[in-house]
């Protein structure tokens, strides 16, 4: 029996940490730097857009982190391991797969520009939306005084995705779906048949709904038998973790529902996760003592029900912690590369580590 890779061990132990860069986020320098910092902090997985430029930016960051791991250890950062690389797909209309857009020439000169102030990605300026920075949170849409802001959505293309997964050696995929998309999910899953056997992990992300358990059970029937690990991502309030501590509650509520109904596979939170999430999970006794099952294969793992939270994914909150630091790279007199700016590098790793360590602590407080 082969040795379990560290990310898989983290899932089983219940201390899995995933960084979500964003299914529509394409700011390559920021993504590269996030990959460096969170890899050195001990992230188990990095989830990105199914875009070759984005994937290569992450891979470059991972290679830099690998070269820095000994120096990181000397500085007290001991949790580095090579994270699994995941790409996100969608089976239909989904808020994660969209961009905001508007014509800036239509904006009145005296507009107070609330869209620019509310944008968490700093993706709006006098020229409109900076496309690569926008990740589709939608906060700018209702706040525009003249209702000028619209969205441009897209659905994953199998013809474009299969070569990416094969050529760039992707470890995992995540499928974003919603109750009512069963036929669309089935078509996407059938299209993924040529690469399924090469995956280490399949994640299925879904928002809560009165019929969500029935829907997830139907999806489990569609994907079975599965020869890799399986995560159900309870997407509470999408792309909201940086708004406030209360946003974590919907993700936890849905996770509790999945655990109660004994859905086979791992349960992992997302959508509104922040600095409060792990504390709340501990209060609810949803995080268990670490456990490592020996001699378990991937196929068995896909059928196993674990009665606790396997881990947490952080998106907008994790990015918001580092973006103020990473923006300094744009104005520094030194190199624009994070690894060539010691102070910013290790400050970033420290902040990332503080978040990762919340779930990586081996015992409950």
Secondary structure, DSSP 8 states (H G I E B T S, - for coil): -----HHHHHHHHT-EEEEEEETT---HHHHHHHHHHHHHHT-SEEEEES-HHHHHHHHHHHHHHHHHHHHHHHTT-------EEEEEEESS--TTSEEEE--GGGS-TT---HHHHH-TT--EETTEE-TTT-----TTTTT-TT---EEEE----HHHHHHHHHHTT--EEEEEE-TT-HHHHHHHHHHTHHHHTT-SEEEEEE---TTHHHHHHHHHHHH-S-SSEEEEEEE-STT-TTT-GGGHHHHHHHHHHHHHTT-SEEEEEESS--TTHHHHHHHTT-S------SS--HHHHHH-EEEEEEEEEESHHHHHHHHHHHGGGGT-SS-SSGGG-HHHHHHHHHHHHHHHHHHH-SS--
